[in-house]
Amino acid sequence: GGVVFGTLFWAIEDETMGPAMGLVGDNTQYPVEAHVRGWAAHVAFGIVTAAVANSLGVTSEFAERKQLSEWRRTKKPQRVASSCSAND
């Protein structure tokens, strides 16, 4: 959830789009510590965002599909009585 979101956000925004759009310098101009610090901040952001979304009852399509899949897997098949008779 939140760790994945934060990591993806960091990789796309900080490490890719920022330099590509000229908003920041080339990644090689910054020490490794700056990249790690940026990643950690984005992971914290992702965790807080996920916690707030969960507390508000917001679910992602992925989470809904996972819940549906688990429900289908654990649901026992039920026999439905036929309303048709041999005389129909």
Buried (B, 14 or more C-beta within 10 A) or exposed (E): BBEEBBBEBBEEEBBEEBBEEEEBEEEEEBEEEEBEEBBEEBBEBBBEBBEEBEEEEEEEEEEEEEEEEEEEEEEEEEEEEEEEEEEE
